[in-house]
Amino acid sequence: MIRLTNFEAELYGILLAMELADYEVKKMQQNHSNIRPIIIMSDNQGALIKCKNPYYASSGQHIYVNLFNKLQKLSANTAVQSYWCPGNEEIEINCKADELAKKSSYEQHRHSIQLFSRKPIKTPTTY
């Protein structure tokens, strides 16, 4: 069984948001649509700060580097903004994300997350 810390789970959530944003940007480029700014929200300030400078050794280092690289790639095509949203303010989308995160933490199988036709993002098997 794989166990992620809450912090690592937050980082994976942000990484998945960036994967989805990357997909949407490519779709807009193909349709010659105006590319809108990408807005990433999290109730974890530390995770948002780490996305911008991942090169200090700490838990989840591999996730930080992936996030930073994805952020650099996305920001080359469009504006990327990150915002902290307070976790205790009953913001509907944040409550839903917390609910899904709690549910996921109790599952007893390896997680593999796939977005559209992209290759799966595997959670780590060892630390």
C-alpha positions as CSV (number, residue, x, y, z in Angstrom):
1,M,0.0,0.0,0.0
2,I,1.2,3.5,-0.9
3,R,0.8,6.3,1.6
4,L,1.3,9.9,0.7
5,T,1.6,12.7,3.2
6,N,-1.1,15.4,3.0
7,F,1.6,17.7,1.6
8,E,2.5,15.2,-1.2
9,A,-1.1,14.7,-2.0
10,E,-1.6,18.5,-2.4
11,L,1.4,18.6,-4.7
12,Y,0.0,15.8,-6.8
13,G,-3.3,17.7,-7.0
14,I,-1.5,20.8,-8.3
15,L,0.4,18.6,-10.8
16,L,-2.8,17.1,-12.1
17,A,-4.3,20.6,-12.4
18,M,-1.3,21.6,-14.5
19,E,-1.7,18.5,-16.7
20,L,-5.3,19.4,-17.3
21,A,-4.4,23.0,-18.0
22,D,-1.7,21.8,-20.5
23,Y,-4.3,19.7,-22.3
24,E,-6.7,22.7,-22.5
25,V,-4.0,25.1,-23.7
26,K,-3.1,22.6,-26.5
27,K,-6.8,22.3,-27.4
28,M,-7.2,26.1,-27.6
29,Q,-4.1,26.4,-29.7
30,Q,-5.4,23.8,-32.2
31,N,-8.7,25.6,-32.4
32,H,-6.9,29.0,-32.8
33,S,-8.8,30.2,-29.7
34,N,-7.7,32.9,-27.3
35,I,-5.7,31.3,-24.6
36,R,-7.0,32.3,-21.2
37,P,-4.8,32.6,-18.1
38,I,-4.5,29.5,-16.0
39,I,-5.5,29.9,-12.4
40,I,-4.4,27.2,-9.9
41,M,-5.9,27.4,-6.4
42,S,-4.9,25.4,-3.3
43,D,-5.5,25.7,0.4
44,N,-1.8,24.8,1.0
45,Q,0.4,27.8,0.9
46,G,3.6,25.7,1.2
47,A,2.8,23.7,-1.8
48,L,2.1,26.8,-3.9
49,I,5.4,28.4,-2.8
50,K,7.3,25.2,-3.5
51,C,6.0,25.1,-7.1
52,K,8.0,28.2,-7.8
53,N,11.3,27.1,-6.3
54,P,11.7,23.3,-5.9
55,Y,15.4,23.1,-5.5
56,Y,15.7,22.8,-1.7
57,A,16.0,19.2,-0.5
58,S,12.9,18.1,1.3
59,S,10.1,15.5,1.3
60,G,8.5,15.0,-2.1
61,Q,11.4,16.5,-4.0
62,H,10.6,14.6,-7.2
63,I,7.1,16.0,-7.2
64,Y,8.4,19.6,-6.8
65,V,10.8,19.2,-9.8
66,N,7.9,17.9,-11.9
67,L,5.7,20.7,-10.9
68,F,8.4,23.3,-11.5
69,N,9.1,21.9,-15.0
70,K,5.4,21.8,-15.9
71,L,4.9,25.4,-14.6
72,Q,7.8,26.6,-16.8
73,K,6.3,24.8,-19.8
74,L,2.9,26.2,-19.3
75,S,4.0,29.7,-18.6
76,A,5.8,29.8,-21.9
77,N,2.3,29.6,-23.6
78,T,0.1,31.5,-21.3
79,A,-0.1,33.3,-17.9
80,V,-0.2,31.0,-14.9
81,Q,-1.4,32.4,-11.6
82,S,-1.6,30.6,-8.3
83,Y,-3.8,31.6,-5.4
84,W,-4.2,30.4,-1.9
85,C,-7.8,29.8,-0.8
86,P,-8.4,29.4,2.9
87,G,-9.4,25.8,3.6
88,N,-11.9,26.6,6.4
89,E,-14.0,29.1,4.4
90,E,-16.5,26.5,2.9
91,I,-15.4,27.3,-0.6
92,E,-17.4,24.7,-2.6
93,I,-14.7,23.4,-4.9
94,N,-12.2,23.2,-2.1
95,C,-14.6,21.2,0.0
96,K,-15.1,18.8,-2.9
97,A,-11.3,18.4,-3.4
98,D,-10.9,17.7,0.4
99,E,-13.7,15.1,0.3
100,L,-12.1,13.3,-2.7
101,A,-8.6,13.5,-1.0
102,K,-9.9,12.0,2.2
103,K,-11.7,9.2,0.3
104,S,-8.6,8.4,-1.7
105,S,-6.4,8.2,1.4
106,Y,-8.5,5.2,2.6
107,E,-8.2,3.2,-0.6
108,Q,-6.0,0.1,-0.4
109,H,-4.6,0.0,-3.9
110,R,-2.0,1.6,-6.0
111,H,-3.2,4.8,-7.6
112,S,-2.7,5.5,-11.3
113,I,-4.2,8.7,-12.6
114,Q,-4.8,9.2,-16.3
115,L,-6.1,12.3,-17.9
116,F,-7.6,11.9,-21.4
117,S,-5.3,10.0,-23.7
118,R,-2.1,10.9,-21.8
119,K,0.1,8.4,-20.2
120,P,-0.7,7.6,-16.5
121,I,1.0,9.6,-13.7
122,K,2.2,7.0,-11.2
123,T,2.4,7.7,-7.6
124,P,5.7,6.7,-6.0
125,T,6.2,3.1,-4.8
126,T,9.1,3.9,-2.5
127,Y,10.5,6.9,-0.7
